[in-house]
Amino acid sequence: MTAGGTPEVPVAGVLQCLEPIAITKQEQAIEDLQALHAEAAPHVTAVSVTNQGAQLAFWPPALCTFTALSSINLSGNAITFIPQSVQALTGLKVLNLSRNSLTSLPPEVSCLTSLTELDVGRNQLAALPAALCSLSQLQVLNAYSNQVQALPQDFGRLQGLVRLGLKSNRLAELPASFSQLSSLVELFLTDNQLSTLPEGFGSLASLVKLQASFNPFTHLPADLWQLPELELFRLAVGELQQWPAGLAEAGSLPKLAWCSIGRNPAAVDVPAVPAALPRVERQALQVGEKLGQGASGEVFLGTYEGCTVAVKIFIADVSPDGSTAEEMAINCAVQHPNITRVLALVTDTQQQQQQQQGEPAAAAAECGGDAGAVVGLVLELVQGKPLAGRPTSQHLLRCKWDADASFSPAAALRICHGVASALAYMHSRGITHGDVYAHNIMADDHWRPVICDFGASFCYSAAADPGRFFERMEVRAFGLFMGDVAARISSSSSSSSGGGGGGDGAAGAAAEDVVQQLQQVVQQCLAGSAMQRPLFAQLEQQLLGLMQQLGVAVATAGEVQQ
Ligand SMILES: Nc1ncnc2c1ncn2[C@@H]1O[C@H](COP(=O)(O)OP(=O)(O)OP(=O)(O)O)[C@@H](O)[C@H]1O
């Protein structure tokens, strides 16, 4: 508990004084609690009792006498209801009640007129009260993992909402007023029962991120394709029969850069995993240090047939952006020097037996219809690390780069050329990566980039996409990536290798000229009209031309070729 100007106070002790019966376990005790309460109540601005091992069985009513409170965090307790007296907390701005046992919210929440953030995720709410809709200051509402079946009809009155989390509920439709949420930037609808979105959805003029995979969408409103700011659209695993043709020509979704539509009838089936690909039993693999972890799996250093490799073990049979089986199948289908190479499938016979006996098991996927519980991939080890960190909610859809990340002109060109080459290869086979970000691109000592993570990838029919919308969309993601790399070019960078590192005099001027040209290529990729963007094959050639101007060699696996 913190109070402006007063020392930090162990909150569990204060709450014990206020509501002895509310705490089932108590780990701390302090002296003279009554005096402390009397002194502290008017000043305390924040209370946090969370994950301390001391579970609150219910909301301590006396907490509502702390009228100076602006933040309450009671997440991870066993609270079943919020008392009516909560109405006194008119100055409360942040309320976190996630991971409790709430079955409803009282109408008195409408009195929390200063509330800007409300987190009621992972409870047992069957509905959100209509009273919530009067919270005009509310910017963040998180209600993921509940059992909400419908939103109040007036939901659109929440016009200050910027971030709305409704993942893993039972929503079958959204109210018509939803289109009035004009400030909404991030919307999470993954894993509901939605078969469409309301007409007028295209009025969400601020929407940048729309996560809507794992819904039985059969159709989408026509105006959705006009969303002017939408950059990320996840729509995997649904019933969508057709992706509208002509989106590129119509100037639709001008800022879309990341998309996934895998496992919809509108996508093309992924290729079968080659039968000749070796399989190795999980128990027979030597696995060591963890190299990384993402939403879909954990990656370890391992040994396979005497070679050091990376072993990716999937943590569930679905990932936030699609299914693990499709991710594996697509990764197996692509072979390119700038794409992480699959050496073998990892199987788990024990797990397969458990599944056959009807026991729950961890991730296991049928790859291409062939038998066996495939739980992971043996991958060629990339000697290097991801170029940047994942985007955080603070950096909405933009990777987190180290403050000192810098590239020589040569290194930057090698990276950009390698990625363009890999994406040209993928799109020539009708595959969209779907997640082109610096955090999914690793680079080795020679600045050979390697694209990994096919969790959002999908196959499409080039014939049904004559304007090449999917490719031009992904060119925008590449342009954003390339812009980040170009912004970190320094002619004095120690990343220089293979010539063309800049330096003094004529060489320096040539490097500067090339960097300027690279910036122009970035701008072409970011063109507001998709049809004006170049395709990856052109980009690969343009970047190769820049490398040649600077005398830079293409970096390939294990060697640098002139
Ligand atoms: N072939 C490889 N060689 C070395 N390290 C690797 C390799 N593949 C992945 N890694 C490491 O493991 C991390 C996670 O891998 P990956 O991005 O494939 O997982 P993910 O669960 O799909 O992630 P995301 O949350 O982005 O979907 C990478 O960021 C990287 O650090």
The ligand as an SDF file (V2000), in Angstrom:
LIG
                    3D

 31 33  0  0  0  0  0  0  0  0999 V2000
   16.3270  -22.4220  -35.3330 N   0  0  0  0  0  0  0  0  0  0  0  0
   16.5810  -21.7310  -34.2090 C   0  0  0  0  0  0  0  0  0  0  0  0
   17.8340  -21.6070  -33.7400 N   0  0  0  0  0  0  0  0  0  0  0  0
   18.0940  -20.9340  -32.5980 C   0  0  0  0  0  0  0  0  0  0  0  0
   17.1400  -20.3350  -31.8350 N   0  0  0  0  0  0  0  0  0  0  0  0
   15.8770  -20.4160  -32.2490 C   0  0  0  0  0  0  0  0  0  0  0  0
   15.5130  -21.1140  -33.4560 C   0  0  0  0  0  0  0  0  0  0  0  0
   14.1790  -21.0240  -33.6160 N   0  0  0  0  0  0  0  0  0  0  0  0
   13.7170  -20.2950  -32.5680 C   0  0  0  0  0  0  0  0  0  0  0  0
   14.7260  -19.9190  -31.7450 N   0  0  0  0  0  0  0  0  0  0  0  0
   14.6040  -19.1210  -30.4990 C   0  0  0  0  0  0  0  0  0  0  0  0
   13.3720  -19.4210  -29.8650 O   0  0  0  0  0  0  0  0  0  0  0  0
   12.5090  -18.2440  -29.8010 C   0  0  0  0  0  0  0  0  0  0  0  0
   11.0490  -18.6410  -29.9720 C   0  0  0  0  0  0  0  0  0  0  0  0
   10.8920  -19.2460  -31.2350 O   0  0  0  0  0  0  0  0  0  0  0  0
    9.5960  -19.0260  -32.1160 P   0  0  0  0  0  0  0  0  0  0  0  0
    9.4730  -17.5750  -32.4870 O   0  0  0  0  0  0  0  0  0  0  0  0
    9.5990  -20.0130  -33.2210 O   0  0  0  0  0  0  0  0  0  0  0  0
    8.4720  -19.4020  -31.0300 O   0  0  0  0  0  0  0  0  0  0  0  0
    6.9420  -19.0420  -30.9930 P   0  0  0  0  0  0  0  0  0  0  0  0
    6.3410  -19.7330  -29.8140 O   0  0  0  0  0  0  0  0  0  0  0  0
    6.3470  -19.4060  -32.3160 O   0  0  0  0  0  0  0  0  0  0  0  0
    6.9640  -17.4860  -30.7950 O   0  0  0  0  0  0  0  0  0  0  0  0
    5.7910  -16.3900  -30.9870 P   0  0  0  0  0  0  0  0  0  0  0  0
    5.2920  -16.0580  -29.6400 O   0  0  0  0  0  0  0  0  0  0  0  0
    6.5060  -15.2440  -31.6380 O   0  0  0  0  0  0  0  0  0  0  0  0
    4.7490  -17.0180  -31.8690 O   0  0  0  0  0  0  0  0  0  0  0  0
   13.0580  -17.3400  -30.8780 C   0  0  0  0  0  0  0  0  0  0  0  0
   12.7710  -15.9890  -30.5860 O   0  0  0  0  0  0  0  0  0  0  0  0
   14.5630  -17.6350  -30.8320 C   0  0  0  0  0  0  0  0  0  0  0  0
   15.1720  -16.9320  -29.7520 O   0  0  0  0  0  0  0  0  0  0  0  0
  1  2  1  0
  2  3  1  0
  2  7  2  0
  3  4  2  0
  4  5  1  0
  5  6  2  0
  6  7  1  0
  6 10  1  0
  7  8  1  0
  8  9  2  0
  9 10  1  0
 10 11  1  0
 11 12  1  0
 11 30  1  0
 12 13  1  0
 13 14  1  0
 13 28  1  0
 14 15  1  0
 15 16  1  0
 16 17  2  0
 16 18  1  0
 16 19  1  0
 19 20  1  0
 20 21  2  0
 20 22  1  0
 20 23  1  0
 23 24  1  0
 24 25  2  0
 24 26  1  0
 24 27  1  0
 28 29  1  0
 28 30  1  0
 30 31  1  0
M  END
$$$$
